[in-house]
Amino acid sequence: MMNLSSLSKAQYANMASLGLFAILLTLEVIFYGFNFLLLMGLINFAFAWIVFVNIRWARESIAHVASV
């Protein structure tokens, strides 16, 4: 098994949570409609996406600095 860095583990966990969250938000809209809590969930989803993108950017930066 491959040794994963903590950033890789965080990125994989974030990908899994984003996927599950997207599925559950879709089901919530289908069964309960749109409400304030759904809006808060969408904002939470946006913040999780920002974290995902920033982790990817950090990994690429670290790889670039390490290769110099």
C-alpha positions, -999 to +999 in steps of 0.1 A: +000+000+000+012+035-008+021+059+019-001+090+015+008+124+028-016+142+051-026+166+023-034+136+001-055+121+028-073+154+034-080+158-003-094+123-006-116+127+024-128+161+011-136+145-023-156+118-006-175+143+016-182+166-014-196+137-034-218+124-005-229+160+003-239+166-033-260+134-034-277+143-001-284+179-011-300+166-044-322+142-024-332+169+000-343+192-028-363+163-043-381+153-011-383+185+009-379+214-016-359+245-012-356+261+023-332+282+044-313+251+057-307+240+021-292+275+014-269+270+044-259+236+030-251+251-003-229+277+013-212+249+033-207+230+000-191+261-016-167+264+014-158+227+011-151+232-026-128+261-018-109+239+007-106+212-020-092+237-045-067+252-020-054+218-009-048+209-046-030+242-050-009+236-019+001+201-031+011+215-065+031+243-049+049+219-025+057+195-054+071+225-074+093+237-046+105+202-038+115+197-075+138+228-075 
